[in-house]
């Protein structure tokens, strides 16, 4: 890890931004505007997945509120077994929908049953981990890619289903014209092997 202005970056971050600024004239302008912005997930793999699922299809504020209620209910570090054991009504009362309760229970079940084994991920490529995570109800490709970026801090993730990223590419590379996943992928070829870092700065550019 590299620590810059109290923000923890993956070791590859500084090398990545130097190379991206050389390769891409748009990123050369954007990157210097957003120093000190990267903030990886401090949660365990299990809690990271729980939080991502709680945040699906709701505002950031609503997601943070529900997360806070869950932590107050179960403590700062609820285990998969605790999620499995708690009755669904207690989760419904704090604002979690029936479907998301089912998703949380399935995440917990995968960890308890060892269908998900985070200790093996260091030796697995991104696509294998995405396949692993996508076996869980409520965890699709986008959620798995967010997990790769924020929890595992993989350097070359390109989340083509992310609307924010497509919007940023449209604005900066296509003069605001709608952009297809194919066109976004073509733009991102120049960013390899640092597409995570490029994605991060493009997200920041539209905040």
C-alpha positions, 0 to 999 in steps of 0.5 A, a space after each residue: 500500500 502507498 499512503 498519500 495525504 492520509 488516503 491509502 492507495 494500492 501500490 500500483 496507483 502512482 505507476 498507473 496514473 503516470 502511464 495513463 497520463 502518457 497514454 490518454 490526453 483526456 485522462 492527462 487533464 482529469 487525473 490532476 484534478 482529483 488527488 486524494 479521492 480514492 477510498 477502498 472498502 475497509 470492510 471484510 469481503 462478506 460485509 462488502 457484499 452485504 453493503 453493495 446489495 443493500 445499496 442496489 437501486 437506492 440512493 447513497 443516502 438511503 443505503 448509508 441509512 439502512 447500513 447504519 441501522 443494520 450495524 446498530 442492530 447486529 454490531 459492527 462486524 456481523 458474521 454470516 451466521 448471525 445474518 442467517 440466524 436473525 429473523 427476517 422480520 427484524 431486518 424488514 423493520 429496519 427498512 430492508 425489502 423482502 427480496 434484499 433480505 433473501 439476498 443477504 441470507 443467500 450471501 451468508 449461506 454461501 460463506 457459511 457453507 464455504 461455497 465462497 472462499 475468499 482465501 482463494 481469490 488471490 490466486 484467481 483471475 478476475 473473470 473466475 472471481 466474477 463467476 464465483 460471486 455471480 453464483 450468489 442471488 442478487 450479485 450480478 456482474 456489475 456488483 462483482 466488478 465493484 467488489 473487484 475494484 473496491 475490496 480486492 483492488 484489482 487494477 484492470 477492471 472495466 465495468 461496462 454496465 456502469 451507467 456513470 462510467 458510460 456517461 463520463 466516456 460519452 461526455 469526455 470522448 464523444 462530445 456528449 453523444 450516447 455511447 455503446 458498450 462496444 465503443 466504451 470498450 474500444 476507448 478503454 483498450 488504451 487504459 490497459 492494464 489500469 482500467 480500474 484507475 481510469 474508471 475511478 477518475 472518470 467517475 470523479 469527473 462527473 460528480 
